[in-house]
């Protein structure tokens, strides 16, 4: 509803095939500070071509590093593996390919997996955390 949209900072709808034409009010976020919108992506190993009928792929993909829908590659600030308190950062580079995300990562084990959806948040942990903080601050600034 329009009332609920005004209260939405950002919906991180990761790993779901989103079709924007099904939403009249809610649109994908165009940049890292936009509010009242959603972001979504599904991660795959760079070069892997998933089946097109896979539920994880829709018509929308937002790069969780650059927070844009272009095809330019971006490198993460840090991802985590297994333990969120671990100090070792794993870097990933991601780019959008046909409405899904191609990822190159140095994360152990994961770098050899084709479908990385089960670690979507791990790969981009600090990017998502920083982005959520940025969007909340923007929301609070606009809704004083």
Residue pairs with C-beta under 8 A, 6 or more apart in sequence:
1 25
2 25
5 25
5 26
5 36
6 36
8 26
8 35
8 36
8 37
9 35
9 36
9 132
9 135
9 136
9 139
10 29
10 34
10 35
10 36
10 37
10 38
10 39
10 131
10 132
10 135
11 26
11 37
11 38
11 39
12 38
12 39
12 40
12 128
12 132
13 38
13 39
13 40
14 39
14 40
14 41
14 42
14 64
14 120
14 121
15 40
15 41
15 42
15 56
15 117
15 120
16 40
16 55
16 56
16 58
17 42
17 54
17 55
17 56
17 57
17 58
17 59
18 28
18 38
18 40
18 58
18 59
18 60
19 58
19 59
19 60
20 27
20 28
20 59
20 60
21 59
26 36
26 37
26 38
27 37
27 38
28 37
28 38
28 39
28 40
28 60
28 62
28 69
29 37
29 38
29 39
29 62
29 67
30 37
30 68
30 69
31 67
31 68
32 66
32 67
32 131
32 134
32 135
33 134
33 135
33 138
34 135
34 138
35 135
35 138
35 139
35 142
39 62
39 64
39 67
40 58
40 60
40 61
40 62
41 61
41 62
41 63
41 64
41 94
41 96
41 100
41 101
41 120
42 54
42 56
42 57
42 61
42 100
42 101
42 117
42 120
43 94
43 100
43 101
43 103
43 115
43 116
43 117
43 119
43 120
43 123
44 50
44 100
44 101
44 102
44 103
44 114
44 115
44 116
44 117
45 102
45 103
45 104
45 111
45 112
45 113
45 114
45 115
45 116
46 93
46 95
46 102
46 103
46 104
47 102
48 102
48 114
48 115
50 56
50 57
50 100
50 114
50 115
56 100
56 117
57 98
57 99
57 100
58 99
59 99
60 69
60 99
61 69
61 96
61 99
61 100
61 101
62 68
62 69
63 69
63 70
63 72
63 74
63 94
63 95
63 96
63 101
64 76
64 94
64 101
64 120
64 123
64 124
64 127
64 128
64 131
65 74
65 75
65 76
65 77
65 92
65 93
65 94
65 124
65 127
66 72
66 74
67 131
69 96
70 96
71 95
71 96
71 97
72 95
73 93
73 94
73 95
74 93
74 94
74 95
75 91
75 92
75 93
76 91
76 92
76 93
76 94
76 123
76 124
76 126
76 127
77 89
77 126
77 127
77 130
78 89
78 90
78 91
78 125
78 126
78 127
79 89
79 90
79 91
79 92
79 105
79 107
79 122
79 123
79 124
79 125
79 126
80 86
80 89
80 90
80 122
80 125
80 126
81 88
81 90
81 107
81 108
81 109
81 110
81 119
81 122
84 125
89 126
90 105
90 106
90 107
90 108
90 123
91 105
91 106
92 103
92 104
92 105
92 106
92 107
92 123
92 124
93 103
93 104
93 105
94 101
94 102
94 103
94 104
94 123
94 124
95 101
95 102
96 102
103 116
103 123
104 111
105 111
105 116
105 123
107 119
107 122
107 123
110 116
110 119
110 122
110 123
116 123
121 128
